[in-house]
């Protein structure tokens, strides 16, 4: 390639890696030869020379959930600004799947990992940390000082949702939880209980139905259980919007009016929430901001100032967005 362009190997290297150091005419001549030869840079060899990868791994719970799509978009924005790329993988909220992906990331020697963990004990992440690969928790708080984390206060979010339902007059509420081993499910439940306690109401008035997954189908299935309760509740707080949309579909099919006979509150405030047949009240969390901030922390931890990097625990506050699905015109029992 250098011979055909009539330049030295060093000049070719400069064109590929430091193009601003090469004159326009020389750069154009080298690029023309590169295009004619169909040359593709060997990124793995470049990584070995540089001593670090340009790939950040992002492991999320469910890429079918628009919340995680937005989080990935935020991470990609930060990565592109730093000249890096993001490899997105889906653990399906399965600890075994998570362990397999983390092992693959270690084999590929990625620059670092952004992860929404599904393994509550943290054993999977300990294994990758021992290999010297930094991890940042995204959409999950990290209580220790071992890693950075970016999350939303899900206890406060659950409290906001149920406090709103109680203010609307509801006294029998169902909490439709996601998988119980996920911290998000537990924290949003804790917030719901806090709202009942601050209102001086018994926790017995909050019924919990656990969904196996955080998706629309699981929401429809759970709605059948909800409708079969002997003392039917007047409101349901769902641990995410996909569950809430599934409940809304099932209630519509059963002829149950929302919100007149059953109020619904979701969580995440995905785009579909406002576009539902009955616009969905939801607890908003800043998905893109979470992904972007987590990626920026990881880039800082793996960059030139890594030696002075200090782990941060960033917690954003959620916001309740009230729409038609939870607004009533009269009190409830």
For each residue, the residues with C-beta under 8 A, 3 or more apart:
1: 4 5 12 30 33 34 37 39
2: 5 7 8 9 11 12
3: 6
4: 1 33 37
5: 1 2 11 12 29 30 32 33
6: 3 29
7: 2 11 12 26 29 30
8: 2 11 12
9: 2 12 13
10: 13 14
11: 2 5 7 8 14 15 22 26 30
12: 1 2 5 7 8 9 15 16 30
13: 9 10 16 17 18
14: 10 11 17 18 19 21 22
15: 11 12 19 22 26 27 30 31 34
16: 12 13 19 41
17: 13 14
18: 13 14 21 22
19: 14 15 16 22 27
20:
21: 14 18
22: 11 14 15 18 19 26 27 30
23: 26 27
24: 27 28
25: 28 29
26: 7 11 15 22 23 29 30
27: 15 19 22 23 24 30 31
28: 24 25 31 32
29: 5 6 7 25 26 32 33
30: 1 5 7 11 12 15 22 26 27 33 34
31: 15 27 28 34 35
32: 5 28 29 35 36
33: 1 4 5 29 30 36 37
34: 1 15 30 31 37 39
35: 31 32 38
36: 32 33
37: 1 4 33 34
38: 35
39: 1 34
40:
41: 16 46
42: 45 46
43: 46 47 54
44: 47 48
45: 42 48 49
46: 41 42 43 49 50
47: 43 44 50 51 52 53 54 109
48: 44 45 51
49: 45 46
50: 46 47
51: 47 48
52: 47 111 302
53: 47 108 109 110 111
54: 43 47 83 84 85 111
55: 84 85 86 87 108 110 111
56: 75 79 84 85 86 87 110 111 112 113 114 295 298 299
57: 86 87 89 101 105 108 110 112 113 114
58: 72 75 86 87 88 89 113 114 115 138 291
59: 89 90 91 98 101 102 105 113 114 115 116
60: 63 68 71 72 88 89 90 91 115 116 138 139
61: 65 68 90 91 92 93 116 118 182 214
62: 65 68 90 92 93 213 214 215
63: 60 68 69 72 88 90
64: 215
65: 61 62 68 69 214 215 240 242 268 270
66: 69 70 268 270 271 272
67: 70 71 240 241 268 270 285 287
68: 60 61 62 63 65 71 72 116 139 287
69: 63 65 66 72 73
70: 66 67 73 74 270 287 288 291
71: 60 67 68 74 75 116 138 139 287 288 290 291
72: 58 60 63 68 69 75 76 86 88 291
73: 69 70 76 77 288 291
74: 70 71 77 78 287 288 289 290 291 292 293 295
75: 56 58 71 72 78 79 86 114 138 291 292 294 295
76: 72 73 79 80 86 291 295
77: 73 74 80 81 288 291 292 295
78: 74 75 81 82 291 292 293 295 296 299
79: 56 75 76 82 84 85 86 295 299
80: 76 77 83 84 85
81: 77 78
82: 78 79 299 303
83: 54 80
84: 54 55 56 79 80 111 299
85: 54 55 56 79 80
86: 55 56 57 58 72 75 76 79 114 295
87: 55 56 57 58 110
88: 58 60 63 72
89: 57 58 59 60 101
90: 59 60 61 62 63 97
91: 59 60 61 94 97 98 101 116 118
92: 61 62 97
93: 61 62 118 179 182 213 214
94: 91 97 98 118
95: 98 99 118 119 124 181
96: 99 100
97: 90 91 92 94 100 101 118
98: 59 91 94 95 101 102 115 117 118 119 124
99: 95 96 102 103 119 124 127
100: 96 97 103 104
101: 57 59 89 91 97 98 104 105
102: 59 98 99 105 106 113 115 124 125 127 128
103: 99 100 106 107 127 128
104: 100 101 107 108
105: 57 59 101 102 108 110 113 128 133
106: 102 103 109 127 128 131 133
107: 103 104
108: 53 55 57 104 105
109: 47 53 106 133
110: 53 55 56 57 87 105 113 133
111: 52 53 54 55 56 84 298 302
112: 56 57 133 134 135 136 298 301 302
113: 56 57 58 59 102 105 110 128 133 134 135 136 298
114: 56 57 58 59 75 86 135 136 138 291 294 295 298
115: 58 59 60 98 102 125 135 136 137 138 140
116: 59 60 61 68 71 91 137 138 139 140
117: 98 120 122 124 125 137 140
118: 61 91 93 94 95 97 98 181 182
119: 95 98 99 122 123 124 125
120: 117 181 182 183
121:
122: 117 119 125 126
123: 119 126 127
124: 95 98 99 102 117 119 127 128
125: 102 115 117 119 122 128 129 135 147
126: 122 123 129 130
127: 99 102 103 106 123 124 130 131
128: 102 103 105 106 113 124 125 131 133 135
129: 125 126 132 133 134 135 146 147
130: 126 127
131: 106 127 128
132: 129
133: 105 106 109 110 112 113 128 129
134: 112 113 129 147 298 301 302
135: 112 113 114 115 125 128 129 147
136: 112 113 114 115 147 148 149 150 294 295 297 298 301
137: 115 116 117 140 141 142 147 148 149 150 151 294
138: 58 60 71 75 114 115 116 149 150 151 290 291 294
139: 60 68 71 116 150 151 152 184 285 290
140: 115 116 117 137 149 151 183 184
141: 137 149 151 183 313 315
142: 137 146 147 148 149 311 313
143: 313
144: 147
145: 311
146: 129 142 311
147: 125 129 134 135 136 137 142 144 311
148: 136 137 142 294 297 298 301 311 312 313 314
149: 136 137 138 140 141 142 294 312 313 314
150: 136 137 138 139 290 293 294 297 314 316
151: 137 138 139 140 141 154 290 314 315 316
152: 139 157 285 286 290 315 316 317 318
153: 156 157 315 316 317 318
154: 151 157 158 183 184 187 188 191 318
155: 158 159 187 188 190 191 194
156: 153 159 160 191 317 318
157: 152 153 154 160 161 187 188 191 267 283 285 318
158: 154 155 161 162 175 187 188 189 190 191 192 194 195 237 283
159: 155 156 162 163 191 192 194 195 198
160: 156 157 163 164 191 283 318 319 320
161: 157 158 164 165 188 191 192 195 237 265 267 283 320
162: 158 159 165 166 173 175 191 192 195 196 206 237 265
163: 159 160 166 167 195 198 199
164: 160 161 167 168 265 281 320 322 326
165: 161 162 168 170 173 235 237 263 265 326
166: 162 163 169 170 171 173 195 196 199 201
167: 163 164
168: 164 165 235 263 326 327 328 332
169: 166 328 330 331 332
170: 165 166 173 233 234 235 263 328 332
171: 166 201 205 234 332 333
172: 205 207 231 232 233 234 235 332 333
173: 162 165 166 170 192 205 206 207 233 234 235 236 237
174: 206 207 208 209 226 229 233 235 236 237
175: 158 162 188 189 192 206 207 208 209 236 237 239
176: 209 211 219 222 226 236 237 238 239 243 244 247
177: 180 185 188 189 208 209 210 211 239
178: 182 184 185 210 211 213 214 239 240 243
179: 93 182 185 210 211 212 213 214
180: 177 185 186 210
181: 95 118 120 185
182: 61 93 118 120 178 179 185 186
183: 120 140 141 154 186 187
184: 139 140 154 178 187 188 239 240
185: 177 178 179 180 181 182 188 189 210 239
186: 180 182 183 189 190
187: 154 155 157 158 183 184 190 191
188: 154 155 157 158 161 175 177 184 185 191 192 237 239 267
189: 158 175 177 185 186 192 193 208 239
190: 155 158 186 187 193 194
191: 154 155 156 157 158 159 160 161 162 187 188 194 195
192: 158 159 161 162 173 175 188 189 195 196 206 237
193: 189 190 196 197 203 206
194: 155 158 159 190 191 197 198
195: 158 159 161 162 163 166 191 192 198 199
196: 162 166 192 193 199 201 202 203 205 206
197: 193 194 200 201 203
198: 159 163 194 195
199: 163 166 195 196
200: 197
201: 166 171 196 197 205
202: 196 205
203: 193 196 197 206
204:
205: 171 172 173 196 201 202
206: 162 173 174 175 192 193 196 203
207: 172 173 174 175 229 233
208: 174 175 177 189
209: 174 175 176 177 222 225 226
210: 177 178 179 180 185
211: 176 177 178 179 214 218 219 221 222 239 243
212: 179 218
213: 62 93 178 179 217 218
214: 61 62 65 93 178 179 211 218 239 240 242 243
215: 62 64 65 218 219 242 243 246
216: 219 220 242 243 245 246 249
217: 213 220 221 246
218: 211 212 213 214 215 221 222 242 243 246
219: 176 211 215 216 222 223 238 242 243 244 245 246 247 248 249 250
220: 216 217 223 224 246 247 249 250
221: 211 217 218 224 225 246
222: 176 209 211 218 219 225 226 243 246 247
223: 219 220 226 227 246 247 249 250 251 254
224: 220 221 227 228 250
225: 209 221 222 228 229
226: 174 176 209 222 223 229 232 233 236 247
227: 223 224 232 250 251 254 256
228: 224 225
229: 174 207 225 226 232 233
230:
231: 172
232: 172 226 227 229
233: 170 172 173 174 207 226 229 236 262
234: 170 171 172 173 261 262 263 332 333
235: 165 168 170 172 173 174 262 263 264 265 326 332
236: 173 174 175 176 226 233 244 247 262 263 264 265
237: 158 161 162 165 173 174 175 176 188 192 265 267
238: 176 219 241 243 244 247 264 265 266 267
239: 175 176 177 178 184 185 188 189 211 214 243 267
240: 65 67 178 184 214 243 244 266 267 268
241: 67 238 244 245 266 267 268 269 270 272 273 280 282
242: 65 214 215 216 218 219 245 246 270
243: 176 178 211 214 215 216 218 219 222 238 239 240 246 247 266
244: 176 219 236 238 240 241 247 248 264 265 266 267 273 280 282 325
245: 216 219 241 242 248 249 266 272 273 276 280
246: 215 216 217 218 219 220 221 222 223 242 243 249 250
247: 176 219 220 222 223 226 236 238 243 244 250 251 264
248: 219 244 245 251 252 258 264 276 277 278 280 325
249: 216 219 220 223 245 246 252 253
250: 219 220 223 224 227 246 247 253 254
251: 223 227 247 248 254 256 257 258 261 262 264
252: 248 249 255 256 258 277
253: 249 250
254: 223 227 250 251
255: 252
256: 227 251 252 261 262
257: 251 260 261 262
258: 248 251 252 261 262 263 264 278 325
259: 262 263 264 278 324 325 326 327 328
260: 257 328
261: 234 251 256 257 258
262: 233 234 235 236 251 256 257 258 259
263: 165 168 170 234 235 236 258 259 281 325 326 327 328
264: 235 236 238 244 247 248 251 258 259 278 280 281 325 326
265: 161 162 164 165 235 236 237 238 244 280 281 282 283 325 326
266: 238 240 241 243 244 245 269 273 280 281 282 283 325
267: 157 161 188 237 238 239 240 241 244 282 283 285
268: 65 66 67 240 241 273 282 283 284 285 287
269: 241 266 273 274 282 283 284 285 319 321
270: 65 66 67 70 241 242 273 282
271: 66 274 275
272: 66 241 245 275 276
273: 241 244 245 266 268 269 270 276 279 280 282 321 323
274: 269 271 279 280 323
275: 271 272 279
276: 245 248 272 273 279 280 325
277: 248 252
278: 248 258 259 264 324 325
279: 273 274 275 276 323 324 325
280: 241 244 245 248 264 265 266 273 274 276 323 325
281: 164 263 264 265 266 320 321 322 323 324 325 326 327
282: 241 244 265 266 267 268 269 270 273 320 321 323
283: 157 158 160 161 265 266 267 268 269 318 319 320 321
284: 268 269 318 319 320 321
285: 67 139 152 157 267 268 269 290 316 318
286: 152 289 290 316
287: 67 68 70 71 74 268 290 291
288: 70 71 73 74 77 291 292
289: 74 286 292 293 316
290: 71 74 138 139 150 151 152 285 286 287 293 294 316
291: 58 70 71 72 73 74 75 76 77 78 114 138 287 288 294 295
292: 74 75 77 78 288 289 295 296
293: 74 78 150 289 290 296 297 314
294: 75 114 136 137 138 148 149 150 290 291 297 298
295: 56 74 75 76 77 78 79 86 114 136 291 292 298 299
296: 78 292 293 299 300
297: 136 148 150 293 294 300 301 312 314
298: 56 111 112 113 114 134 136 148 294 295 301 302
299: 56 78 79 82 84 295 296 302 303
300: 296 297 303 305 306 309
301: 112 134 136 148 297 298 306 309 311
302: 52 111 112 134 298 299 306
303: 82 299 300 306
304:
305: 300 308 309
306: 300 301 302 303 309
307:
308: 305
309: 300 301 305 306
310:
311: 142 145 146 147 148 301
312: 148 149 297
313: 141 142 143 148 149
314: 148 149 150 151 293 297
315: 141 151 152 153
316: 150 151 152 153 285 286 289 290
317: 152 153 156
318: 152 153 154 156 157 160 283 284 285
319: 160 269 283 284
320: 160 161 164 281 282 283 284
321: 269 273 281 282 283 284
322: 164 281 326 327
323: 273 274 279 280 281 282 326 327
324: 259 278 279 281 327
325: 244 248 258 259 263 264 265 266 276 278 279 280 281
326: 164 165 168 235 259 263 264 265 281 322 323
327: 168 259 263 281 322 323 324
328: 168 169 170 259 260 263 331 332
329:
330: 169
331: 169 328
332: 168 169 170 171 172 234 235 328
333: 171 172 234
